[in-house]
Amino acid sequence: MRGEIIAIGDELISGRIMNSTSRLAARRLFLLGYEVRIMQNIGDDTGLIGQTLLTALARADFVLVTGGLGSTDDDLTTAAAASALGLGTAEHPQVLARLQARLAAEGRQAEFNMANIARFATLPENATLLDDEYRMAGYLLFYQEKPIWFLPGVPSQMATLFENKVIPELLRLAPPPPVHQQIYRSCGLKELAINVMLKPLEEQAGIEIGYYPAGWEVDVSLTARHNSPQQAHALYQQADAFIRTQLGDNLFGEGEQGLPLAVGHLLAQCGKRLVVAESCTGGLLAACITEIPGSSAWFEGGVVVYSNRLKENLLGIDPTLLASQGAVSEACARAMAGQALNRLQGDVAIAVTGIAGPDGGSADKPVGTVYLALADKNGVSTQCVHLHGSRREIQIQTVQRALDMVRRSLLTTNAY
């Protein structure tokens, strides 16, 4: 069962907004065993929308369309789809009545043009609304027996309808073929090194391997296919065991499990609490950690000490150390971790200090030079790494390195 994804909106093709909806859908469909070979971003153009939709329907078994279902003049998806498919449109009075009642209850009638609001209630003929409460735009339409789901471009709304409406109906209409898939999350090895390790799998019939580097991390995808469900399962088990053996401790998670969650699980298992001291990452490390629900069970908090003054005042770093070694130094990172452990009263402390760029580097310490230090009851360990990329990329890689340093420390001590 092969699908295509079309994301509509000038904001996407101009780069103003990242297309997170297509990524979410493609990843979920992949894990379920459906093939998505083509994803497209197109602008708010009636002719282009219709042409793209017809082309997708000629190739795919189902199509997912996001965006362009709102009430403004550039929301053209419904009209374009109806025209391209040769369908009429019909107004759904119950939808319009519910929208008007909601606006009235909120005292917001004056904010909206009712003619534009009526766009929400006008759908192609034979379309089936997805939200029973009419809170979100979205509908299912069949064309030549092929399902087309039209979903809102707002990521939270799209995710809700996709998970609650699209996936169950797709599974009912076309159960995926006998296939087993998994995504392995790793860090510490280069993409090419993993490729060499897993080369024997790529030569096996029915096995597909993919590699997706992202900074310090590399995701590996495994797909095992066979006409026989039993054989597909056997292929998957053999490949899964081989991948796990080859990756070893570099494997930190599967599927959607990221490094912060992997670290959190280890900390929770050993009953330890983490604290952080950040300089060049400016709070990004703590932000990534606190995105995890329940992280308060193992994350105490941290400090952002960007200036030398705050390094001295909040962490008690010796001014003479900063003057002689510099803020970007092994000595400073070591002191930051040790003082964070003591002052913030954690069980494990991680500290980062570096030069994220694009300016501030020197011959001795070029942009991308980062020092990391980890402190616990056994003492302080340090790393110096040289990272590459934009300022944001260096900060993200620093966060990845810091989390992985904590993870490997916990694995090494077998504290849990």
N, C-alpha and C positions, 0 to 999 in steps of 0.2 A: 504494500500500500504506500504509494508515493504522494507526498504533498508539496505544496509551494506556499511561501509566505510573502505577502505584499504589504509593505508599510507605506502609508500615504501621508504626505505633509511637507510643505515647503520648509518647515523648521528642521526637518530631517536632512534634506539634500543641501541645505545651506550650512549644516554643521552646528546650528544653534542648540540642538538637542540630540543627545545620543539615543540611538534606537535600542532601547532595552527590552521592548516588548517582543521583537523578533527573536532576540537571543533567548529570552525566557521560554518562548514557545518551542524553538528549535531544540533546545537542550532537553526539555521535558518529552518531546516527541521522540527524540533519539533514544532516551532511556526506556521508552515504552516499546521500541522496536520498529517505529515508522521511519521511512526515509524522507528526508528533506534535502533535495539537491539544489534548490534555487531559492534565495531570499532576495527581494528587491526593495529598494527605497525609491519612491517616485514622488513628484511634486503634485500640488493641487491643480491638476489640469484634467478637464472632463474627458477629452479625447484620449489622452495618455492612460488615464485610469481604465477606461473601457477596453482599449487595445491590450493593455497589460493583463487584464483579467481574462480576456478571451484566449490569449496566448497561453496563460497558465492552465486554463481549463483543457486546452488541447493536449497538454503534456501530463498533467497530474490527475490523481484520483480524488483529491480534495484540495481546497484552497482556503487559506486563512488570510483575511484582510483586516488590517488595523488602521484606525485613524479616519478623519474626515466625516465623522457622524455627528458633529456638534451643530450649533445653531447659528454660526456666523456665515457670512457670504462665501468664505473659502472652504466651507465644509461641503464637498461636492460628491462624496463617495456614493451615496444612495442614488442620486439622480444619474450619475455616470454609469453605475452598474445596471440600473433599470433600462437605460437607453441601449447599452451595449448588448444586453441579453434579450432585447425586444419585449420587455415587460412593461405593463402599466404600473402605476402607483396607487396606493389606497391609504386614506387617512384612518388612523385608529383612534376613534373618539375617546375611548377610555384612557388612553395614554395622555392625550391632551388635557382631559379633565383632571387627571391626577397631577400633572405638572402644574396646571393653573392653581389647583387647591394647595399644593405645596408652597408655591410662591406667595400665595395670599396669606397662608399661615405664618410665613416668615416675614411678611410685610415687604416683599421685594418686587411686587408687580411692576412698579415704575422703572425698575432697572432694566427691564427686558422688553424688546419688541415682540409682541405676541405672534406676529407673522413669522419671525425667525424661530420662536419657540415651537411653532407648529411643525418645523422640520423634523423634530424628534418623533412626531406622531405619524409622519408620512413615510411609508415603506414600500418596497416593491411588492407587487401582488404575490400572494402565497408565502410571504415571509413569515417566519415564526419568531416572535419576540423571545429573548433569552432571559430577561429579568422580569420575574413575575410581579415584582413590586414597582416596576417602571422607574427605578432610580437611576439606571444606567442604560445608555444606548447600546444596541446590539441585537442581531437577529441571525437566524439560519435560513438559507435559501438553497433550494435544489435546482440545478440546471442540468438537463440531460442525465438525471439520476446521480449527479455528482454534488456532494455537499459543499457549500461555501459559507463559512462563518464570517460575519462582519462584526468586528469588535471595536470598542472605543480605543483611542490612542493614549488615554490617560493610563499610565502603567498599573496603578492599583486597581482600577476598574477592569482593565483588560485581564489582569491576573486572576481576579475573582471569577469572572465569567469563563475564562479559559479552563480553570481548574474544576469549577462546579458544573459547567454546562457543556463545554466543548469536549473535554476528555471523556466523560461518561458516554456521550452520544457517539463519539468516534469509535470507542471500544465496542459499542453495541452494533454499529453499522458495519464495521470492518475490523474484527479482531486482528492484531498484528500477527505476522507469520512466526513460525518457530524460530525464535532468535533470542539470544542471551547477550546482554550488553552491560558494560560497567565502565565507569570513569575512575581512574586511580589518580590520586593527588600526591605528588612527590615534590621534594625540594632537596637541593644539594648536589644534583647531577645535571650535567648539560644535556640538552635534547639529543645531540649526536651520540653521546655516551649511552643513553638509554636505547637509542635506535640500534646501536651495535649489540647491546645486551639482548634485545628482543628480536633480533634478525631471524632466528630460527622459527619464530611464530609466524612471521610474515610469509614464509614459504609453505605454510600449511593451507590446504584447501579448506574453505569455509571460515577462515579467520581473517579479520581485518583489524589492523592496528593504526591508530592515529596519534600524533604528538602535537601538543599545544603549549608552547612555552609562554610564560608570563612572569618576567623578572627572574626571581630566584626559584620560582615554581615551574614545574612541567606537569601538565595533565596528560595522561595516557588513556586513550579510549580502546576498549576491546569489544569487538562484535563477533559473535559465533553464530553462523547460519548453517542450517541443514534441512532437507525436506522432512527428515524424521525428528520429532521433538526430542526423543531420547538421545539421538546422535548429537543434536545441537547442544543439549545439556552436557553431554560427555565432553564435547569439544571445549565448551566453556570452562568446565571444571579443570581440565588439564592446562588450558592456557592461563586461567586464574592462578593456579598454584605456581606455575612457572614465573609469572609476572611478580607475584609476591616474594618469591625466593630471590629473584634478580634484584628487585628494588630494595629489599631488606628494610633497614631503619630509615631509608630515604622516603619510604611510603608513609604518609601521615594521615590519609583519609580516603574516602570514596564518595562518589556522587557530588553532593553539594557541601560536604564537610570541608570547611576551610581551615587554615592554620590556627586562627584564634580559637575555634571550637575544639580542635585537636589538643591544643595546649590546655584549654579549660578542662577537658575530660581528664587529662593526666594530673593536673593540679587537684581536681576534686577527688580523684582516686587516692592520692597520697595525702589528702587533708592539708594542703599547703595553700597559702595566699600570696599573690603576686603584687608587687609594686613596681612603678616605672619612674624613670627620670629621663626626660626628653629635652634635647636641644634642637638639633637640625630638623627633626620631624614635627616640631611645633604642636604636639598633641595628637598627631595622627595615630600613633600607636595605641594610646588610650581609647581613642574614638573607635578604632577597629575592634578592640576588645569589648567595649561596652555596647557594640551593635548586637552582641550575642545575648539573647534572653537568658536570664539567670546567672549572668557573669558576676553578679555581686556575691555569689557563693564562693568565688575563688579569686576575685580581683578586688584589692583594697583601694587602689587609686594611684595617683602619681602627681608629679610636678612638671611643669614646662618651664625650664630655666634657660631661656634663650640668651639672655645677656649675662655677662660676667658678674654684674652686681647681684643678680638673683641667684646665680650659682653660689656666690659667697653668702648671701643673706638667708636663703631658704635651705640650702644644703650644707652650708658651713665649709665650702671648699676654700682651702688656704689661698689667699691672694698671691702669695709668693710662688705657689705652684702654677697658677694661671699666668703669672708674669714670665716665669722661666720656661714653662713647657707649652703654654698656649691652651686655649679652650678645646681645640681639636688636637687631642693627644691621648696616648694610652693612659698616662698618669691621671688626666682629668676624668676620663671615662671610668677608670678604676675608683677614683674618689667619689664620683657621682653615684656609682652603684653601691659602694660601701655605706655612704652617708644616707642614701635612700633606704637601704635595708634597716639601718638603725633608727633614723628619724621617723620613717613611715611605718615601722614595726611590721614588716612583712616577713614571709619565710623565704621568698626568692625576690631579688631585685634585678631588673635589667635597665641599663643606661645606654643612651646613644648620643654621640656628638660627632659632627662632621661638617663637610662643606657641600651643600646641595646645589650651589651654583645659581645662576650661570656665572656669577662673579665670585671673587673671594679666594680663588685658588692661588697657589704659588708653585715654584719648581719643586719644592720639597713636599708640599701637600696640595696636589692638584684637585680641581673640582671632582667630586665623587669619592674623596677620601673620607672614610667613616670609621670611627672607633666604637666598638660595642664592649660592654662589660657586664658580667653576671656575678652577683654576689649571693651567697647563701651561707649556711652554718659551716660549710667546708672551706670557705675562703672566696677569693675573687679570681675569675678567669676573664681574659680579654681576647678580642679579635680586632684586626685591622683589615678592612676590605676596600677595594677600589672599584667603584660602581660607575656605570655609564648611562647616559640618557638625559632627558630633560630634568628640571628641578623636581617636578612631581614624580617622575619615574625613579629618581634616586631616593626620594623620600619613601615611596612605596617599597622599593627593594630593601631599604633599611629596616622598615617595619617587618618585612618577611624574614630578614636575617635575624632580627631580634627575637621574634617569636620562635623561630627554628632553634635558636641558641637555647632558649628556655626548654623547648621540647626535648632536645638531645641531652641536656643536662639531667632532666627527669628520667629519661630512659636509661642513661648511664648509671645513675645512682640506684636505680630499681627501688626508689623510695616507696612506690605504691604497691 
